[in-house]
Amino acid sequence: MIMGLPTIQLETLSVVSSVAMTAMSTIVAIVALVFSYRQNAGWQPIALIVGQSMSGVGGIGMNEFEVHIEFWNRRKYPVAIRAIIANVSGFSLKSNGSSARNEPYIRDNRLVQKVATSVNPSDQFGIKLPFRFEPESMDAMRPVFDIEVIYFDPHVGKERKAKLHHRAFYPELGWKRTEEEREKAQQLFRELNRPRPDTV
């Protein structure tokens, strides 16, 4: 018994001390478990946008965004990439309905690129995705890319996703314009590029 403290306070201190020790032991055990798992399995793979480019100047010519993606396998074992899926907004993709093996399938502003490759531990896989878009005013465009890299993780026996959200910024695009200004720019573009009847 500690001098000057009643029995009830001593019991309270004992309970608090016991709870604190249990909580600390649990936290230490969880940290050790997570650390052990990371040492054996590694960290979750990640995908990054490492570059972008834009070709064409609008109008009826060839117009394309190209987005360069890198997938980094931070696991201690290989993983297999199955596909890359990109949903875009802020501009209209050209549908192609392609069934060619190496060509992406594009429809309804969605690009699907089939991939069949494995990525070794601590290695990376890079790919450039072409996003050809319909003729429209650059002043009205706000390109946004929501991308998923689908890969198979053999350790858990399931497909996983590495997700990306990317906005393409160029001085000519409509990020700083209001909705009204963008609509006017698009309307003016349509009027200037409207098919004219043949003159005899």
TAHUZI-V745834 format. One record per residue. N is the residue number from 1. RES is the residue in one small letter. SS is DSSP state (hx for helix, st for strand, lp for the rest). BURIAL is # if it has 9 or more other ideal C-beta (glycine too) atoms within 8 Angstrom, else .. Layout:
# TAHUZI-V745834
[[N	RES	SS	BURIAL] [N	RES	SS	BURIAL]]
This chain:
# TAHUZI-V745834
[[1	m	lp	.] [2	i	lp	.] [3	m	lp	.] [4	g	lp	.] [5	l	lp	.] [6	p	lp	.] [7	t	hx	.] [8	i	hx	.] [9	q	hx	.] [10	l	hx	#] [11	e	hx	.] [12	t	hx	.] [13	l	hx	#] [14	s	hx	.] [15	v	hx	.] [16	v	hx	.] [17	s	hx	.] [18	s	hx	.] [19	v	hx	.] [20	a	hx	.] [21	m	hx	.] [22	t	hx	.] [23	a	hx	.] [24	m	hx	.] [25	s	hx	.] [26	t	hx	.] [27	i	hx	.] [28	v	hx	.] [29	a	hx	.] [30	i	hx	.] [31	v	hx	.] [32	a	hx	.] [33	l	hx	.] [34	v	hx	.] [35	f	hx	.] [36	s	hx	.] [37	y	hx	.] [38	r	hx	#] [39	q	hx	.] [40	n	hx	.] [41	a	hx	.] [42	g	st	#] [43	w	lp	.] [44	q	lp	.] [45	p	lp	#] [46	i	st	.] [47	a	st	#] [48	l	st	.] [49	i	st	#] [50	v	st	.] [51	g	st	.] [52	q	st	#] [53	s	st	.] [54	m	st	#] [55	s	st	.] [56	g	lp	#] [57	v	lp	.] [58	g	lp	#] [59	g	lp	.] [60	i	lp	.] [61	g	lp	.] [62	m	lp	.] [63	n	lp	#] [64	e	st	#] [65	f	st	#] [66	e	st	#] [67	v	st	#] [68	h	st	#] [69	i	st	#] [70	e	st	#] [71	f	st	#] [72	w	st	#] [73	n	lp	#] [74	r	lp	#] [75	r	st	#] [76	k	lp	.] [77	y	lp	#] [78	p	lp	#] [79	v	st	#] [80	a	st	#] [81	i	st	#] [82	r	st	#] [83	a	st	#] [84	i	st	#] [85	i	st	#] [86	a	st	#] [87	n	st	#] [88	v	st	#] [89	s	st	#] [90	g	lp	.] [91	f	lp	#] [92	s	lp	.] [93	l	st	#] [94	k	lp	.] [95	s	lp	.] [96	n	lp	#] [97	g	lp	.] [98	s	lp	.] [99	s	lp	.] [100	a	lp	.] [101	r	lp	.] [102	n	lp	.] [103	e	lp	.] [104	p	lp	#] [105	y	st	#] [106	i	st	#] [107	r	st	.] [108	d	lp	.] [109	n	lp	.] [110	r	st	#] [111	l	st	#] [112	v	st	#] [113	q	st	#] [114	k	st	.] [115	v	st	#] [116	a	st	.] [117	t	st	.] [118	s	st	.] [119	v	st	#] [120	n	lp	.] [121	p	lp	#] [122	s	lp	.] [123	d	lp	.] [124	q	st	.] [125	f	st	#] [126	g	st	#] [127	i	st	#] [128	k	st	.] [129	l	st	#] [130	p	st	.] [131	f	st	#] [132	r	st	#] [133	f	st	#] [134	e	lp	.] [135	p	lp	#] [136	e	lp	#] [137	s	lp	#] [138	m	hx	#] [139	d	hx	#] [140	a	hx	#] [141	m	lp	#] [142	r	lp	#] [143	p	lp	#] [144	v	st	#] [145	f	st	#] [146	d	st	#] [147	i	st	#] [148	e	st	#] [149	v	st	#] [150	i	st	#] [151	y	st	#] [152	f	st	#] [153	d	st	#] [154	p	lp	#] [155	h	lp	.] [156	v	lp	.] [157	g	lp	.] [158	k	st	.] [159	e	st	.] [160	r	st	#] [161	k	st	.] [162	a	st	#] [163	k	st	#] [164	l	st	#] [165	h	st	.] [166	h	st	#] [167	r	st	#] [168	a	lp	#] [169	f	lp	.] [170	y	lp	.] [171	p	lp	.] [172	e	lp	.] [173	l	lp	#] [174	g	lp	#] [175	w	lp	.] [176	k	lp	.] [177	r	lp	#] [178	t	lp	.] [179	e	hx	.] [180	e	hx	.] [181	e	hx	#] [182	r	hx	#] [183	e	hx	#] [184	k	hx	.] [185	a	hx	#] [186	q	hx	#] [187	q	hx	.] [188	l	hx	#] [189	f	hx	#] [190	r	hx	.] [191	e	hx	.] [192	l	hx	.] [193	n	lp	.] [194	r	lp	.] [195	p	lp	.] [196	r	lp	.] [197	p	lp	.] [198	d	lp	.] [199	t	lp	.] [200	v	lp	.]]
